[in-house]
Amino acid sequence: MPFVTLYGVKTMAQKKPTEEKKNEVNGPDQGQPAQHSEKAGFPFFYLRLRMVCEITGLSKTTVYEYSRNDPDFPKPVKLGATCTAWRSDELAAWMDSRPRALMEGMA
């Protein structure tokens, strides 16, 4: 299959194979682009309130209530003067810790 560029067509055979260099450095000062969560093993990201509500199925009021009163629910992070978000890895850990409902008698 040809490799199409903006200025012409190159075939895949014409491209020279390149070996990918493994990035052996760790840490934010040494070239690691994303922060990694120790708990989940993948890069975390920040979720705004609307997305937290969509993921958890909770209302805005309930999310804020849980943030204040439930010691297990993740606390929000202040990203700016008017910007609040929750860490995705902490939210995923909280969701995994929730007990599953027993559905006895259901097919």
C-alpha positions in Angstrom: 0.0 0.0 0.0 1.5 3.4 -0.9 2.4 6.0 1.7 0.7 9.2 0.6 2.2 12.6 1.4 1.0 16.1 0.7 3.6 16.6 -2.1 3.6 13.2 -3.7 3.5 9.4 -3.3 6.1 7.2 -1.7 5.7 3.5 -1.6 6.3 1.7 1.7 9.3 -0.2 0.1 11.0 3.2 -0.6 10.8 4.2 3.1 13.9 3.2 5.0 13.1 1.2 8.2 14.1 3.1 11.3 14.8 1.5 14.6 12.9 3.0 17.5 15.1 4.2 20.3 13.8 3.2 23.7 13.6 6.1 26.1 15.5 4.9 29.1 15.2 8.1 31.1 12.7 8.6 33.8 11.2 11.6 35.5 9.8 14.9 34.4 13.2 16.5 34.0 14.6 13.7 31.9 12.2 13.4 29.0 9.1 11.6 30.4 6.1 13.3 28.8 3.3 12.0 30.9 3.0 11.5 34.6 2.3 7.9 35.6 0.1 6.7 38.4 1.7 4.3 40.8 -1.6 2.7 41.6 -2.9 2.0 38.1 0.3 1.8 36.0 -0.9 4.2 33.3 -0.8 7.9 32.8 -3.5 9.8 34.6 -5.4 12.8 33.4 -7.8 15.3 34.9 -11.5 15.0 34.6 -13.8 18.0 34.8 -17.1 17.8 36.8 -19.2 17.0 33.7 -17.1 14.0 32.8 -17.0 12.8 36.4 -20.8 12.9 36.4 -21.0 11.0 33.1 -18.5 8.3 34.3 -19.9 7.7 37.7 -23.6 8.4 37.0 -23.7 10.8 40.0 -25.2 14.3 39.9 -23.1 17.4 40.3 -24.5 17.9 43.8 -23.7 14.3 44.8 -20.1 14.6 43.5 -19.4 17.7 45.5 -21.2 16.1 48.6 -19.1 13.0 48.3 -15.9 15.1 47.9 -16.6 16.9 51.1 -18.1 14.1 53.3 -16.9 10.7 52.0 -13.3 10.0 53.0 -12.9 7.4 50.2 -14.1 9.6 47.3 -11.3 11.4 45.5 -10.8 15.1 46.5 -10.9 17.6 43.7 -7.7 19.3 42.4 -7.7 23.1 41.9 -6.1 23.7 38.5 -6.8 27.4 38.4 -8.9 30.2 39.9 -12.1 28.8 38.5 -11.0 25.3 37.3 -11.5 22.2 39.4 -10.9 18.6 38.3 -10.5 15.1 39.6 -7.6 12.7 38.9 -8.7 9.8 36.7 -6.6 7.2 38.5 -8.1 8.2 41.9 -11.6 8.1 40.4 -11.0 4.7 38.8 -9.7 3.3 42.2 -12.8 4.6 44.0 -15.1 3.0 41.4 -13.2 -0.3 41.7 -13.6 -0.2 45.5 -17.4 0.1 45.3 -19.3 -3.1 46.1 -21.2 -4.8 43.3 -25.0 -5.1 43.7 -26.3 -8.7 44.1 -28.8 -9.4 41.3 -30.5 -12.5 42.7 -33.4 -13.8 40.8 -32.3 -11.9 37.6 -31.8 -13.8 34.4 
